[in-house]
Amino acid sequence: MSDDLPPRPDGAARTRLLSVIGVVGVGAVAGSLLLWHGQVTDVLGLGADKTPVVSTVGAPAIGGPPATTLVTPTPSRRTTKTPATPTSQPTPPRTATTPTKKPTQKPTKKPAKTSREESIEGLSPTLKKRLTKAIAAAKADGVTIRITSGRRSAAKQQRLLNEAIKKYGSYKAATRWVLPPKYSAHVQGKAVDIGPTAAMTWLNKNGWRYGVCRRYDNEPWHFEALTTPGTKCPPREPHAVAKAD
């Protein structure tokens, strides 16, 4: 074992060591002062640049984008009525079915036509046939033949005679215009009265072609089947004459 002591550091080395020790000591003291100052400031609330504390409840994660909050629109006071839901079930579509035959209805019998005085119905077959041809020929010439009185009932003929007696003053004078029922060609369906004037003129001129002739001078509207079609009509009579009973 040697008694020699380790060599003492020289003056320059000692100076550097003291400088390092001094710096470290100053740093430690400064750090202690700063720590103490911070604690005192926190206690007294004197920190001017203190960052406010923000609650982290519900805060977004650090580094991620802020969470998007969906805003639910508040319904307006005006409400829309919801249409009532039909309680009945929808009718299912009809399936094609074989059409049922409708019961055949029996044709109803048409009522028998009643003879009208203003038509050719009820006239004798000869006069009806000839007059039908004459009416068609007149129509072709632009003339309408209208029957004003065809076949009459005996009751109506008698009524007309009674009115004529009152009008002309006597039975004899009246029969020049209206014959008694038993002598009247109208009651027998063998005479017609026609109109208007143009029809009277046409039939008086052309009636012989169809065997239809005017009979009396005083009645230009009165026609009867007095000749064979295509032959001249017989001379006209001045007026009707009632036969003696």
C-alpha positions as CSV (number, residue, x, y, z in Angstrom):
1,M,0.0,0.0,0.0
2,S,1.4,3.3,-1.0
3,D,1.1,6.5,1.0
4,D,1.1,8.6,-2.0
5,L,-2.1,10.8,-2.3
6,P,-3.9,11.2,-5.6
7,P,-2.7,14.2,-7.5
8,R,-4.7,17.3,-6.9
9,P,-6.4,18.7,-9.9
10,D,-4.8,21.8,-11.3
11,G,-6.3,25.2,-11.1
12,A,-8.1,25.2,-14.5
13,A,-9.8,22.0,-13.8
14,R,-10.9,23.1,-10.4
15,T,-12.4,26.3,-11.9
16,R,-14.5,24.3,-14.4
17,L,-15.8,22.0,-11.7
18,L,-16.9,24.9,-9.6
19,S,-18.6,26.5,-12.5
20,V,-20.6,23.3,-13.3
21,I,-21.5,22.9,-9.6
22,G,-22.6,26.6,-9.5
23,V,-24.8,26.3,-12.7
24,V,-26.4,23.2,-11.4
25,G,-27.1,24.8,-8.0
26,V,-28.5,27.9,-9.6
27,G,-30.7,25.8,-11.8
28,A,-32.0,23.9,-8.9
29,V,-32.7,27.0,-6.9
30,A,-34.5,28.6,-10.0
31,G,-36.6,25.5,-10.5
32,S,-37.6,25.5,-6.8
33,L,-38.5,29.1,-7.0
34,L,-40.6,28.6,-10.2
35,L,-42.4,25.6,-8.7
36,W,-43.1,27.5,-5.5
37,H,-44.3,30.6,-7.5
38,G,-46.7,28.4,-9.5
39,Q,-48.1,26.8,-6.4
40,V,-48.6,30.1,-4.7
41,T,-50.2,31.6,-7.9
42,D,-52.6,28.6,-8.1
43,V,-53.6,29.0,-4.5
44,L,-54.2,32.8,-4.8
45,G,-55.8,32.6,-8.3
46,L,-53.4,35.3,-9.6
47,G,-52.5,33.7,-12.9
48,A,-53.3,36.1,-15.7
49,D,-52.8,33.7,-18.5
50,K,-54.5,30.8,-16.8
51,T,-56.3,28.6,-19.3
52,P,-60.0,28.2,-18.3
53,V,-61.0,24.7,-17.3
54,V,-63.3,23.1,-19.8
55,S,-65.4,20.1,-18.9
56,T,-64.3,17.1,-20.9
57,V,-67.7,15.4,-20.5
58,G,-68.9,14.6,-24.0
59,A,-65.9,16.3,-25.5
60,P,-64.6,14.9,-28.8
61,A,-61.5,12.7,-28.8
62,I,-58.3,14.6,-29.3
63,G,-57.1,14.6,-32.8
64,G,-60.5,13.6,-34.3
65,P,-63.0,15.9,-36.0
66,P,-65.7,17.5,-33.8
67,A,-68.8,15.3,-33.6
68,T,-71.7,16.5,-35.8
69,T,-74.8,17.2,-33.8
70,L,-78.1,16.4,-35.7
71,V,-80.7,19.1,-35.1
72,T,-84.2,17.7,-35.1
73,P,-86.6,20.2,-36.6
74,T,-89.3,21.3,-34.2
75,P,-92.7,20.5,-35.8
76,S,-94.8,23.6,-36.5
77,R,-98.1,24.2,-34.7
78,R,-100.0,23.6,-37.9
79,T,-100.6,19.9,-38.2
80,T,-101.6,18.0,-41.2
81,K,-104.5,15.7,-40.9
82,T,-103.7,12.2,-41.7
83,P,-106.3,10.6,-43.9
84,A,-108.4,8.1,-42.1
85,T,-107.3,4.6,-42.9
86,P,-110.2,2.7,-44.4
87,T,-111.4,0.0,-42.1
88,S,-112.8,-2.2,-44.9
89,Q,-110.5,-4.4,-46.8
90,P,-109.9,-3.6,-50.5
91,T,-112.1,-5.5,-52.8
92,P,-110.1,-8.2,-54.5
93,P,-110.0,-8.0,-58.3
94,R,-112.8,-9.8,-60.0
95,T,-111.8,-13.0,-61.7
96,A,-113.0,-13.7,-65.1
97,T,-116.2,-15.6,-65.0
98,T,-118.5,-17.0,-67.6
99,P,-121.2,-14.4,-68.2
100,T,-124.6,-15.7,-67.2
101,K,-127.3,-15.5,-69.8
102,K,-130.0,-13.1,-69.1
103,P,-133.5,-14.5,-69.0
104,T,-135.1,-14.0,-72.4
105,Q,-137.9,-11.6,-72.1
106,K,-141.0,-12.4,-74.0
107,P,-141.9,-9.7,-76.4
108,T,-144.9,-7.8,-75.2
109,K,-147.8,-7.5,-77.6
110,K,-148.1,-4.1,-79.1
111,P,-151.5,-2.6,-78.6
112,A,-153.5,-2.7,-81.8
113,K,-153.4,0.5,-83.7
114,T,-156.6,2.5,-83.4
115,S,-157.9,4.1,-86.6
116,R,-157.3,7.8,-86.7
117,E,-159.4,10.1,-88.6
118,E,-156.4,12.0,-89.8
119,S,-154.8,8.9,-91.4
120,I,-155.5,6.4,-94.2
121,E,-156.2,3.7,-91.6
122,G,-159.8,2.6,-91.7
123,L,-160.3,3.5,-95.4
124,S,-161.6,1.0,-97.8
125,P,-158.8,-1.2,-99.4
126,T,-159.3,0.4,-102.8
127,L,-159.2,4.0,-101.6
128,K,-156.3,3.3,-99.3
129,K,-154.1,1.7,-102.0
130,R,-154.8,4.5,-104.6
131,L,-154.3,7.3,-102.1
132,T,-151.0,5.9,-100.9
133,K,-149.7,6.1,-104.5
134,A,-151.0,9.6,-105.0
135,I,-149.4,10.8,-101.8
136,A,-146.0,9.4,-102.8
137,A,-146.2,11.0,-106.3
138,A,-147.2,14.4,-104.7
139,K,-144.3,14.2,-102.4
140,A,-141.9,13.7,-105.3
141,D,-143.3,16.9,-106.8
142,G,-142.7,18.7,-103.5
143,V,-146.3,18.7,-102.3
144,T,-147.5,17.2,-99.0
145,I,-150.9,15.7,-98.9
146,R,-152.4,15.8,-95.4
147,I,-155.6,13.9,-94.5
148,T,-157.8,16.1,-92.3
149,S,-160.7,13.7,-92.1
150,G,-160.8,10.1,-93.2
151,R,-163.1,7.5,-91.8
152,R,-165.6,8.8,-89.2
153,S,-167.8,7.1,-86.7
154,A,-171.5,7.3,-87.1
155,A,-171.8,9.3,-83.9
156,K,-169.4,12.0,-85.0
157,Q,-171.1,12.2,-88.4
158,Q,-174.4,12.7,-86.7
159,R,-172.9,15.4,-84.4
160,L,-171.5,17.2,-87.5
161,L,-174.9,17.1,-89.1
162,N,-176.6,18.6,-86.1
163,E,-174.1,21.4,-86.1
164,A,-174.7,22.0,-89.8
165,I,-178.4,22.2,-89.3
166,K,-177.9,24.9,-86.7
167,K,-175.5,26.7,-88.9
168,Y,-177.5,26.6,-92.2
169,G,-180.9,26.7,-90.7
170,S,-182.5,23.6,-92.2
171,Y,-181.9,19.9,-92.7
172,K,-182.0,20.3,-96.5
173,A,-179.4,23.1,-96.5
174,A,-177.2,21.2,-94.0
175,T,-177.1,18.0,-96.1
176,R,-175.4,19.9,-98.9
177,W,-172.4,19.8,-96.7
178,V,-172.9,17.0,-94.3
179,L,-174.9,13.8,-95.1
180,P,-176.6,11.7,-92.5
181,P,-174.5,8.8,-91.2
182,K,-176.2,6.1,-93.2
183,Y,-175.5,8.0,-96.5
184,S,-172.0,9.3,-95.7
185,A,-169.1,8.0,-97.6
186,H,-166.9,9.0,-94.7
187,V,-168.6,6.6,-92.4
188,Q,-168.2,3.8,-95.0
189,G,-164.4,4.6,-95.3
190,K,-164.8,5.6,-99.0
191,A,-164.0,9.3,-98.8
192,V,-161.3,11.6,-97.4
193,D,-160.9,15.4,-96.9
194,I,-157.4,16.6,-97.5
195,G,-155.3,19.8,-97.1
196,P,-153.7,22.2,-97.5
197,T,-154.8,24.1,-100.6
198,A,-151.7,23.1,-102.6
199,A,-152.6,19.4,-102.0
200,M,-156.2,20.0,-103.1
201,T,-154.9,21.6,-106.3
202,W,-152.4,18.9,-107.0
203,L,-154.8,16.0,-106.4
204,N,-157.6,17.6,-108.4
205,K,-155.3,17.9,-111.3
206,N,-153.5,14.5,-111.0
207,G,-155.8,12.3,-109.1
208,W,-157.3,10.7,-112.1
209,R,-154.0,9.0,-112.7
210,Y,-154.5,7.0,-109.5
211,G,-158.3,6.7,-109.7
212,V,-159.0,9.4,-107.0
213,C,-161.4,12.2,-107.9
214,R,-162.9,15.3,-106.4
215,R,-166.7,14.8,-106.1
216,Y,-168.4,18.1,-105.3
217,D,-168.0,21.6,-106.6
218,N,-168.6,23.2,-103.1
219,E,-166.0,20.9,-101.4
220,P,-162.5,21.2,-103.0
221,W,-161.1,19.1,-100.1
222,H,-163.4,16.0,-100.6
223,F,-162.1,13.1,-102.7
224,E,-163.3,9.6,-103.5
225,A,-162.3,6.6,-105.6
226,L,-164.6,7.3,-108.5
227,T,-162.8,6.0,-111.6
228,T,-160.4,3.4,-112.8
229,P,-156.7,4.6,-112.5
230,G,-155.6,6.3,-115.7
231,T,-159.1,7.3,-116.9
232,K,-160.9,10.7,-116.6
233,C,-162.9,11.5,-113.5
234,P,-166.7,11.8,-113.9
235,P,-168.3,15.3,-113.9
236,R,-168.4,16.8,-110.4
237,E,-171.7,17.3,-108.6
238,P,-172.7,20.7,-107.3
239,H,-173.1,19.5,-103.8
240,A,-174.1,16.5,-101.7
241,V,-177.8,15.5,-101.8
242,A,-179.5,13.4,-99.0
243,K,-181.5,10.5,-100.3
244,A,-185.1,10.3,-99.4
245,D,-185.9,7.6,-96.9
